[in-house]
Amino acid sequence: MTFERVEVGPHVLYRGDCMDVLPTLAAGSVDAVVTDPPYGLHFMGKTWDKFGSDDYQRAMAAVFAECLRVLKPGGHLLTFGSSRRFHRLMCALEDSGFELRDTLCWLFGQGFPKSLNLHGAWEGWGTA
């Protein structure tokens, strides 16, 4: 339960687990929240990213409720998420009390495979 507070000119950044940092902040004291939470994909076998669908949405809603508590009126939240769990992330934002306005998405064509291994799936076709 440690985190780092870094002052950059008139701005303050916090680096650490949000559920350690957020409870220490006063309500209505933050201008903006920028976060890249776990995506709930059990990425590379990491336990910190392992959630069931309902667990993920519930966990993210708890985080976002704390974000909403510390945001000033009119403050903004920017969050990143995966294309496979985007819908759960948006529901968690709404569940926590946020109003969705604009959404930015990007499509990417390289990096880790994001879906079914078609070669492995193909080998089993037509062998019924």
N, C-alpha and C positions, 0 to 999 in steps of 0.2 A: 504494500500500500504506500508506494512512494511515487512522487511525480516531481517534475522540474518546472519551475516558473522562470520564464525568460522574458526580460524587458528589451524590446527593440524600439528605441525611440519612445514615442508616447504609447506604443502598443505593448500588450502583454500576451505572450503565448504560453500555453501549458502543454507539456509533453508527458503523457502517462496514460494509464487506464482511465477512461472517462468516468467510470463509476467510482473511482477514487477522487477525481478532480471535481466533478460537478457538484457533489453535496457540500463542498467547501465554499462554493460561490453563492453570493447573495442573489435573491430573486430579482429579476429585472436588471442585472448588472452587465450583461454581455451584448455587444452590438451584433455579432454574427458568429455562427458555428459552422465550421468546415470540418467534415469528418469522413473517414474511409473505414466504416465498420466492417466486421467480418461479413463475408458473403454467404455463409451458411452452406458451403459446398464441400466441406471436409477437405479443403485444399491441401494437396500433397500429404494427406493423412494427419494433419495438424488437429489436435483436440480442441483448440480455441475456435476453430471454424466448423465444428460438428454440431449440427442442429437438425431436428426434424422440422417439417414445414410449419407446424403450429408453434413449436418451441421457438423457432427463429423469429416469427412475427411477434410473439409475446415478448421475447427478450429485447428486440429492437424497439418495440413500443415503450418499454420501460426506460430505455436510454433516451428516446426522443421526448418522453414526458419530462425528464430532467432537463433536457436541452430547452424545451419550451418554457420551463419554470425560470431558467436563468436569463433567457433572452429578454431584451428590452421590447416594449411595444413597437411593432413594426420591424423587428429584427428578422434576419433571414437565416435559413439553414441551407447549406449546400452539402449533399451527401453523395457518395459514390456507391454503386452496387453492381451486381452482375446481371447479365441479361436473363439468366435462368431464375433468379429470385427477385427481379425488379418488382413484380406484382406484389410480393409479400412485403417488400420494403415500403412501397407506396401505401399499402394497407396499414402498416405499422405507423407510418407518419400520421395518417388520418385517425387511427385508434388513439394516438397520443394527444390529439387536439390540433394538429397543424392543418392548415388549409392549403391544399395543393394549388399552385398557380401555374408556373411554367416548368416544363421538364425538358432537359437536354439529354439526348442519347447519341452515342456514336457507335458505328459499326466498324469492326476491325476484321481483317482477313488474314492475320498471322498471329503467332503465339501458340499457347497451349490449345490442343483440340478441345472444343467446347461441347461435343455431343457424342453420338453413337459411333463406334468403330465399325464402319460399313464393311470393311474387309472381313472382320470376324463374323459379322451378322450374315454376310453373303454366303459363307461356307455352309450354313445350316439351311438355306432356302431350298425348297423343292425336294427335301429328303424325307417327306412324311410317309 
